[in-house]
Amino acid sequence: RIPKDDELYADARLRAASLYQEQGKTAKALDEIEEALGTRPDSDELLAYEAALYREQKKLDKAIAVLQRLVEKQPDNDQYHFRLGALYERGAGVPRDMEYAYGWYATAAHLGNRKAGEALAKTENQLSPEERVQADKLARDLIGRFGVTPKSTSVQQ
């Protein structure tokens, strides 16, 4: 047994989580990740895994909270922005919000995520003209909030 204060403890919990997930035991995998986060609470790898497990369990409100924390830590990570857009688009477990989906997809697209550009176009087609105005404003606000530097121009500034 590895002591909790040992550097290898979180790695061992991560490996255990991976094995549980492969066996379809998502709840046990999440328990292992939460245990690992107790020793390495700022680990991006562990937090991203936690968000994925929450998403798998359809606990989207918790997945969103973890991903928002990751975006705060790494605002230039296009994958975190994209995943937030997908969660808001899906809306299972949280209210579906196409304006927020659009906003997060827009930030991911600005960061160079090609899938986000496609998702942004699809999401845009589902918005009324009034919703599109609000979604554009939200996208600009999110981009400004996280200080991301656009790699492409997907949303009009």
N, C-alpha and C positions, 0 to 999 in steps of 0.2 A: 504494500500500500504506500502510495506517495503522499508525503505530508502536504497540506494545503499551501504552506509557505514555500514549497519547492517550485522552481520555474517550470518544471515538467508537469505539474499538476493540471494546469489548464490545457496543455496539449493532450494529456491522457483523457481528460473529460471530452475534448473535441473529438478524439478518435472514437471514444465510446458512443458519442452522439451520432457520429457517422454510421457506426455499425447498427445502432438502434433504428436509424432512419432507413437504412437498407432493408431492415426486417419489417418495415412498415409500422414501427413503434414510435410514432412522432412525439407522443407525450413524454416518453422516456428520453428521447433525444433532446427535447426541450429542457427537461430537468437537468440533463448533463451540461447543456450550454449555459443554463442559468447558474449552475454550480461553478463552471469555469469563469463566468463573468464576475463571480464573487471575488476571484483573485486577480482578474485582469479586466476591470470594468470599462476600460477605454479601448479595448481591442476591436478594431474595425472588422477584422475577420469574424470574431465571435458575434459581434452585433449584427453583421450581415447574415450570418447563419441563423441567428435568432429571428430576424425578420422573415427569412425564408420559411422557417418552421411555423411561425405564426400564420403566414400566408397559407401554408399547407393545411393548417388546422382551421382555416376560415376565420381566424381572429384578426380581421383586417384592421380594426382600430389599433390593436397592439402593433401590428406590422407597420402601419403608417407612423406611429409614434417613434418606433425604432429607426425607421428610414429617415424621418425628419431629423432625428438626432445625428444620423450619419451625414446628412446633407449639411447640417451646421458645422460638422467637423471637417468635411471634405466637399466644399461647395463646387469644386471643379470635377467631381466624379459624375459623369453623365449617366451611368447605370442607376445610381440612386434616384436621380430625378425621373428617369424613365420608369422605374419600378413604382414610384409614387403615382405617376400618371396612370399606369395600368391599374393600380389598386382603386383609384378614384373612378376610373372608367368602369371597372367591374362592379363595384359597389356592393358586393356580397359581404354582409356583416357590418357595413357602414353605409350611410346614404350615398347613392350614386351621384356624383357631382361632375358633370361634363366640363364645367368651366374650370374646376381645379385640375381635372385630367388634362385639359388643353394647356393650362398654365405650366404644369410640370413637364408635359411633353415639349412645350416651347423651350423651357430652360435646357432640357436634354438635347434638343435639336441644335440650340445655340452652342452647346458644348461639343457638337459634332456627331451626335448619335444618329445614325441613318434610320434605324427603326423608329426613332422618335419623330422624324420628319414624316414618315408614312402614317404613323399613328395620329400625328397632329392634323394631317389632311383629312383623315377619316373622322376624327373628332369634330373638326370644323364643320363638316357636312351635317352633323347632328345638332348643331346649335342654331337657334333662331338669330336673326340680325341683332336683337337686343342682347341676347346671351353672348354673341360674338364680341360685342363692344366690351362687355364686362370681362370676358375671357382674355381679350387683348390687354386690358388694363391690369388684370391679375398677372398675366405673363410678364408684363413690364415691371410690375412690382416685385415679383419673385426674382427676376433677373437682377434688378437693382438691389434687392435685399441681400442676395448672396454674392453680389459683386462679381458675377461671372463675366468673363470676356467672351463675346460671341466668336465662334470659329466660322460660322456661316450666318447668313441673314435669313432666318425662317419666319420671324415675326416682325412686322413693321414697327419701328420705334416711334 
